[in-house]
């Protein structure tokens, strides 16, 4: 594509939003008019997944175009070196480049003439400028929506008034206004923290927006059965590190009668808050004449269990953890309202897809697929192949998600071949709630399909390198 004609690119990613909690993916209650508008004006993947259902790992995959084992060596979250525990996160990235050692998406775009910027949650091991960003405005790693500290381009910390979500949205609007009329293309990575907890740290109108009685529970949620360590997990959902780390007194007490329905109602409220931030970005693009030649991808880093199968948060290969929205709009090329059902999209595919759409060569070390032909209208449904499936890693397993199945193998460690037998195998066409695990039964719904999934997953494991 000729210089000066390159499309702008925006990746808008939110945190911990599972696809089921948006209107365009079928939720009848939650209000997401701006995300739904994006879907009506662009192409939506009916099935999209994260490649590692934890924040830092998933975001590293997106930025690097590589699977987590290749870009971080299998690290699932940012922690202090040498300090045990799941919550020992640093406040900001580490110096240097211990991960993402190969050329990243922002570096490829910058070398093609793009101005690159990140506004919002970062949560990757290295500083943004070390992996290709010209400009960054990021908060501390620990999650909060009020009283959050930020740094701009590594400058002194500051705490903006009000809520961080609104502050970041204002800065995105300002960024877009400044790009009006510029012949230099831009890449903006806009990262919105909600609906990730703390759920209670939000404006009252969102917390009261949905009645718990109106919340539709997935059939694999048992509201009559207490979750393991339920009070602890509910307090983490409501207050995040201000409870689990600081144990501030006001976080110690749950509202009377607090249950899974009220938790999900608050999650819905923060989802609508996030959607309003998306709407502010869309309005700024329209008002400044940037809609037509901007590729906009909307997604999430992973989902949220929200009580399904008695689980909370994320980290597993079940649908609630891995299923994410994936919508791409580009009025110049993508047919409005398209729905892609033949392939499972994933985060590792975004870098090669966006580069290819801009006419930029895709580096050989990127491990995702270029899905742009699907976005441009080629959506023929065929047999299960590596091309139409997505691969998922967790701390102790690898899995393959096809348009119909999820198939998981245990993984004992780095470089160790996966186990002989699957731990999870579900036919999601017949069992969308994953209530009947076919793996222990020996006789599966389709032995031929199971054998093919097993072969594809083992081949992926053998050819996908670990970071040295």
C-alpha positions in Angstrom: 0.0 0.0 0.0 1.4 3.4 -1.0 2.9 5.7 1.6 0.3 8.1 3.0 -2.5 5.6 2.2 -1.9 3.2 5.0 -4.9 2.6 7.2 -4.9 3.6 10.8 -5.2 0.7 13.2 -6.9 0.6 16.6 -6.9 -2.5 18.9 -9.4 -1.9 21.6 -9.1 -4.6 24.3 -11.0 -4.8 27.6 -10.2 -7.1 30.5 -12.0 -10.3 31.6 -15.0 -9.9 29.3 -16.4 -13.2 28.1 -18.2 -13.1 24.8 -21.6 -14.3 26.2 -22.0 -11.0 28.1 -22.6 -8.8 25.0 -25.8 -8.2 23.1 -24.2 -9.1 19.7 -23.3 -12.5 21.1 -26.8 -13.2 22.3 -27.1 -11.8 25.8 -30.7 -10.5 26.2 -30.1 -8.4 29.3 -26.7 -6.6 29.3 -26.6 -3.3 27.4 -23.6 -3.0 25.0 -25.0 -0.8 22.2 -21.5 0.4 21.1 -20.0 -3.1 20.8 -23.2 -4.2 19.1 -22.9 -1.3 16.7 -19.3 -2.4 15.9 -20.5 -5.9 15.1 -23.3 -4.5 12.8 -20.8 -2.4 10.9 -18.0 -5.0 10.7 -17.3 -8.7 10.9 -17.7 -10.8 14.1 -16.2 -14.1 14.8 -18.9 -16.3 16.2 -16.2 -18.3 18.1 -13.1 -16.6 19.3 -10.8 -17.6 22.2 -7.8 -16.4 24.1 -4.6 -18.4 23.7 -3.9 -18.2 27.4 -6.7 -17.3 29.8 -4.6 -15.0 32.1 -4.0 -11.3 31.7 -0.3 -10.9 31.2 0.1 -14.1 29.1 -2.8 -13.2 26.8 -1.7 -9.6 26.2 1.9 -10.8 25.5 0.5 -13.1 22.8 -1.5 -10.3 21.2 1.4 -7.8 21.1 4.0 -10.4 20.0 2.1 -12.5 17.4 3.5 -15.5 19.2 2.1 -18.1 21.6 2.9 -17.6 25.2 5.6 -20.3 25.4 7.4 -18.6 22.5 7.2 -15.0 23.8 7.5 -15.4 27.6 8.7 -19.0 28.0 5.4 -20.0 29.6 5.2 -17.2 32.2 1.5 -16.6 33.0 1.7 -13.4 34.9 4.0 -10.6 36.0 5.5 -11.3 39.4 8.5 -10.2 41.4 11.5 -12.5 40.6 12.2 -14.8 43.5 9.0 -14.0 45.5 6.4 -16.8 45.7 2.7 -16.3 45.5 0.1 -15.4 43.0 -0.3 -11.8 44.0 3.2 -10.6 44.2 2.9 -8.4 41.2 5.2 -5.4 40.6 3.5 -2.0 40.3 5.1 -1.3 36.9 7.0 -3.3 34.2 10.5 -4.6 34.7 13.5 -2.9 33.1 14.9 -4.4 29.9 13.3 -7.0 27.7 13.1 -10.4 29.4 10.1 -11.4 27.3 8.8 -10.5 23.8 12.4 -10.7 22.4 11.3 -11.0 18.8 9.9 -8.2 16.7 6.4 -7.2 17.9 3.3 -5.8 16.2 4.0 -2.2 17.2 7.6 -2.5 16.1 6.6 -3.8 12.7 4.0 -1.0 12.3 6.5 1.6 13.5 9.0 0.5 10.9 6.3 0.9 8.3 5.8 4.5 9.2 3.1 4.3 12.0 3.0 6.4 15.1 2.4 3.9 17.9 0.6 4.5 21.2 -0.8 2.6 24.2 -3.4 4.2 26.5 -4.7 2.1 29.4 -3.9 -1.1 31.1 -0.6 -2.6 30.0 0.3 -5.6 32.2 3.2 -6.9 30.1 6.7 -7.6 31.6 8.6 -4.9 29.6 7.9 -1.2 29.4 5.9 -0.2 26.3 8.7 1.8 24.7 11.0 -1.2 24.9 8.7 -3.2 22.6 7.7 -0.7 20.0 5.5 2.1 21.4 6.4 5.8 20.8 3.9 7.0 23.4 2.4 5.4 26.5 0.0 6.3 29.3 -0.4 3.4 31.6 -1.6 2.7 35.2 0.0 0.6 37.9 -0.5 -3.1 37.5 -2.8 -3.5 40.5 -6.4 -3.0 39.6 -8.5 -0.2 40.8 -10.8 2.3 39.1 -10.5 5.2 41.5 -7.3 6.6 43.1 -5.3 4.8 40.3 -1.7 6.0 39.7 -0.4 6.5 36.2 2.8 7.3 34.4 3.1 9.0 31.0 6.2 8.1 29.0 7.9 7.0 32.2 7.4 10.4 33.9 6.4 11.0 37.6 3.4 9.1 38.9 0.2 11.1 39.1 -3.4 10.3 40.2 -6.0 11.8 38.1 -9.3 12.9 39.7 -12.4 10.7 39.3 -12.3 7.2 37.7 -9.4 5.9 35.6 -11.8 4.6 33.0 -13.1 8.0 32.3 -9.7 9.6 32.4 -8.3 7.1 29.8 -11.4 7.7 27.6 -10.7 11.4 27.7 -7.1 10.9 26.7 -8.2 8.6 23.8 -10.5 11.3 22.6 -7.7 13.8 22.7 -5.3 11.4 20.9 -7.9 10.9 18.1 -8.5 14.7 17.8 -4.8 15.3 17.4 -4.6 12.7 14.6 -7.2 14.5 12.5 -5.7 15.5 9.1 -2.4 13.8 9.8 -0.8 11.9 6.9 1.1 9.8 9.3 -0.9 6.6 10.1 -1.3 5.6 13.7 -1.6 2.4 15.7 -3.5 2.9 19.0 -3.7 0.1 21.6 -6.5 1.2 23.8 -6.8 -1.1 26.9 -9.9 -0.7 29.1 -9.8 -2.4 32.5 -13.5 -3.2 33.2 -15.3 -5.5 33.6 -12.3 -6.9 35.5 -12.6 -6.4 39.2 -12.8 -4.4 41.5 -16.5 -4.5 40.7 -17.5 -2.3 43.6 -15.1 0.5 42.6 -17.4 2.0 40.0 -20.0 4.8 39.7 -23.2 4.0 41.5 -25.3 4.2 38.4 -23.5 1.2 36.9 -23.6 -0.8 40.1 -27.4 -0.3 40.4 -28.1 -0.7 36.6 -29.1 -4.4 36.7 -31.4 -6.2 39.0 -29.9 -9.5 40.2 -33.2 -11.2 39.6 -33.0 -10.3 35.9 -29.5 -11.8 35.4 -29.7 -15.0 33.3 -27.5 -17.7 34.8 -25.7 -20.2 32.6 -27.1 -23.8 33.2 -23.7 -24.8 34.6 -24.0 -22.3 37.5 -25.5 -23.7 40.8 -26.8 -20.7 42.7 -28.0 -23.0 45.5 -24.5 -24.3 46.2 -21.9 -22.2 47.8 -18.6 -21.8 46.0 -15.4 -23.0 47.7 -14.1 -20.2 49.9 -17.0 -18.1 48.6 -16.7 -15.1 50.9 -13.0 -14.6 50.0 -13.6 -14.8 46.3 -16.6 -12.4 46.4 -14.5 -9.8 48.3 -11.7 -10.2 45.7 -14.2 -9.6 42.9 -15.5 -6.5 44.7 -12.2 -5.0 45.8 -9.3 -6.8 44.1 -5.9 -6.1 45.8 -7.4 -3.7 48.3 -8.9 -6.8 49.9 -6.5 -9.7 49.0 -3.3 -7.7 49.6 -4.0 -4.7 51.8 -7.1 -6.1 53.7 -8.5 -2.6 54.1 -11.2 -2.7 56.7 -14.0 -1.5 54.4 -13.4 -4.4 52.0 -13.9 -7.0 54.7 -17.7 -7.0 54.8 -20.0 -8.1 52.0 -23.4 -6.5 51.5 -26.2 -8.4 53.1 -27.5 -11.2 50.9 -24.7 -10.9 48.4 -24.7 -13.8 46.1 -23.6 -14.9 42.6 -26.6 -13.1 40.9 -25.6 -9.8 42.5 -22.0 -10.3 41.6 -22.9 -11.0 37.9 -25.3 -8.0 38.0 -22.3 -5.8 39.0 -20.2 -7.4 36.3 -22.9 -6.4 33.8 -22.8 -2.9 35.1 -19.0 -2.6 34.6 -19.5 -4.2 31.1 -21.9 -1.3 30.2 -19.4 1.2 31.7 -16.7 -0.3 29.4 -19.1 -0.1 26.5 -19.7 3.6 27.1 -15.9 4.1 26.9 -15.9 2.3 23.6 -18.7 4.6 22.5 -16.6 7.7 23.3 -13.8 6.4 21.1 -16.2 5.7 18.3 -17.8 9.1 18.5 -14.4 10.8 18.5 -13.4 8.8 15.4 -16.7 9.8 13.6 -16.4 13.5 14.6 -12.8 13.7 13.4 -13.3 11.9 10.0 -11.3 8.8 10.9 -13.9 6.0 10.6 -13.5 5.2 6.9 -9.8 4.4 6.8 -9.3 3.0 10.3 -9.1 -0.8 11.0 -10.7 -1.3 14.4 -10.4 -4.6 16.3 -12.4 -5.1 19.5 -11.6 -8.0 21.8 -10.8 -9.1 25.4 -7.8 -10.8 26.9 -9.9 -13.7 28.4 -13.3 -14.5 30.0 -14.6 -15.0 33.5 -16.0 -18.1 35.1 -18.5 -16.2 37.3 -19.6 -19.4 39.1 -19.8 -21.8 36.2 -18.7 -25.3 37.3 -18.2 -23.8 40.7 -15.2 -21.8 39.4 -14.3 -18.1 39.7 -12.0 -15.8 37.7 -10.2 -17.5 34.8 -7.2 -19.7 33.9 -9.0 -22.9 32.7 -9.8 -24.2 29.2 -13.6 -24.2 29.8 -15.7 -21.9 27.6 -16.3 -19.3 30.3 -12.5 -18.7 30.7 -11.5 -18.8 27.0 -14.4 -17.4 25.0 -13.9 -13.7 24.0 -15.5 -11.3 21.6 -13.6 -10.6 18.4 -15.0 -8.0 16.0 -13.1 -6.2 13.2 -14.5 -3.1 11.4 -13.0 -1.4 8.3 -15.7 0.3 6.2 -13.4 0.3 3.1 -13.1 -3.5 2.9 -15.2 -5.4 5.4 -18.8 -6.2 4.7 -21.1 -4.8 7.4 -22.7 -7.4 9.6 -20.6 -10.4 8.5 -20.4 -13.3 10.9 -17.6 -15.8 10.6 -18.5 -19.3 11.7 -16.0 -21.5 9.8 -12.9 -20.6 11.9 -12.1 -20.1 15.5 -10.3 -16.7 15.8 -7.8 -16.0 18.6 -5.5 -13.3 20.0 -2.3 -14.7 18.3 -4.0 -14.1 15.0 -4.5 -10.4 15.4 -0.9 -9.3 14.6 -0.6 -11.1 11.3 -4.2 -10.3 10.3 -3.8 -6.5 11.0 -0.4 -6.3 9.3 -1.7 -8.2 6.2 -4.7 -5.9 6.0 -2.4 -2.9 5.9 -0.3 -4.5 3.2 2.7 -5.1 5.5 4.7 -8.3 5.3 4.1 -10.7 8.1 7.3 -11.8 9.9 8.2 -15.5 9.8 8.4 -15.7 13.5 4.8 -14.7 14.1 2.8 -17.9 14.8 -0.8 -16.8 14.3 -2.8 -17.0 11.1 -3.7 -14.2 8.7 -7.5 -14.2 8.9 -8.0 -11.3 6.6 -9.4 -13.5 3.8 -12.3 -14.4 6.2 -12.9 -10.8 7.0 -13.0 -9.9 3.3 -15.7 -12.5 2.6 -14.1 -16.0 2.3 -16.0 -18.0 5.0 -16.4 -21.5 3.5 -17.0 -24.2 6.1 -14.7 -27.3 5.8 -13.2 -30.2 7.7 -11.3 -29.7 10.9 -7.8 -28.5 10.2 -5.1 -26.6 12.0 -6.2 -23.6 9.9 -9.7 -23.3 11.4 -8.8 -24.2 15.0 -7.2 -22.3 17.8 -4.6 -23.5 20.3 -4.7 -22.7 24.0 -2.1 -22.9 26.8 -2.6 -22.9 30.6 -0.2 -23.6 33.4 -0.8 -27.3 33.2 -2.4 -28.1 29.9 -2.7 -27.4 26.2 -5.9 -27.5 24.3 -7.4 -27.2 20.8 -10.7 -25.4 20.2 -12.4 -26.3 16.9 -15.7 -24.8 15.8 -17.4 -27.8 17.5 -15.0 -29.3 20.1 -12.6 -28.5 22.9 -9.9 -31.1 23.5 -7.3 -30.8 26.2 -4.1 -32.7 27.0 -2.1 -32.5 30.3 1.3 -30.9 30.2 3.7 -31.6 33.0 6.2 -28.8 32.1 8.4 -27.0 29.7 9.5 -29.2 26.8 7.8 -32.3 28.2 5.6 -34.1 25.8 1.9 -33.9 26.6 0.2 -36.8 28.4 -1.1 -39.9 26.6 -4.8 -39.3 27.4 -7.0 -36.2 27.2 -8.2 -34.7 30.4 -11.1 -32.8 28.8 -13.1 -33.5 25.6 -16.4 -31.8 25.0 -18.7 -31.8 22.0 -20.0 -28.3 22.3 -22.6 -28.7 19.6 -24.4 -31.2 21.8 -23.2 -30.0 25.2 -22.5 -26.2 25.1 -22.4 -26.0 28.9 -19.7 -28.7 29.2 -21.7 -30.9 31.5 -20.5 -34.3 30.1 -16.8 -34.8 29.7 -16.2 -37.4 27.0 -12.5 -37.9 27.8 -12.8 -40.5 30.7 -15.4 -42.6 28.8 -13.1 -44.1 26.2 -16.0 -44.2 23.7 -16.4 -40.6 22.4 -19.0 -39.0 20.3 -16.8 -39.2 17.3 -13.6 -41.2 17.6 -12.4 -40.0 14.3 -12.8 -36.4 15.4 -11.1 -37.1 18.7 -8.1 -38.7 16.9 -7.8 -35.8 14.5 -7.9 -33.2 17.3 -5.3 -35.2 19.3 -3.0 -35.3 16.2 -3.3 -31.6 15.5 -2.7 -30.7 19.1 0.4 -32.9 19.4 1.8 -31.5 16.1 1.2 -27.9 17.4 3.0 -28.8 20.6 6.0 -30.3 18.7 6.4 -27.4 16.3 5.8 -24.4 18.7 9.1 -23.4 20.3 9.7 -22.3 23.9 11.5 -19.0 24.4 15.2 -19.6 25.0 
